[in-house]
Amino acid sequence: MTTWIKDDNPIYSEVSANESINTSVRDLRNALDIYIGDRNLNITGSRIQGIVSVRLDQQVNDGIIKAYKNVVLENLGDTLKVNYTVAAVEPLNFISITASVSRF
């Protein structure tokens, strides 16, 4: 646990959930760093978006993240901005059991 109390967002209050997202971003950055310095052509955005989707799919398969959606690239000329929504892998902190008593 962390000392975050502003809201109940598990990314800021659970260390392992935060690490899930940090690992996702680091892995994605490592996969894309080799393209920095390349020419930004009309097909560059499509190529990068494909790489992002493949990496995020692999992260789900590897258990780094739970899921992702809404991958959007913004082409800002000399910058490609990658935006996505991601669900962190959270720890199982509690197991709730409810027993209903009845005569059979």
WOTAKA-V108067 format. One record per residue. RES is the residue in one letter. SS is DSSP state (H for helix, E for strand, - for the rest). Layout:
# WOTAKA-V108067
RES | SS
RES | SS
This chain:
# WOTAKA-V108067
M | -
T | -
T | -
W | -
I | -
K | -
D | -
D | -
N | -
P | H
I | H
Y | H
S | H
E | -
V | H
S | H
A | H
N | H
E | H
S | H
I | H
N | H
T | H
S | H
V | H
R | H
D | H
L | H
R | H
N | H
A | H
L | H
D | H
I | H
Y | H
I | -
G | -
D | -
R | -
N | -
L | -
N | -
I | -
T | H
G | H
S | H
R | H
I | H
Q | H
G | H
I | H
V | H
S | H
V | H
R | H
L | H
D | H
Q | H
Q | H
V | H
N | H
D | H
G | -
I | -
I | E
K | E
A | E
Y | E
K | E
N | E
V | E
V | E
L | E
E | E
N | E
L | -
G | -
D | -
T | -
L | E
K | E
V | E
N | E
Y | E
T | E
V | E
A | E
A | E
V | -
E | -
P | -
L | -
N | -
F | -
I | -
S | -
I | -
T | -
A | -
S | -
V | -
S | -
R | -
F | -
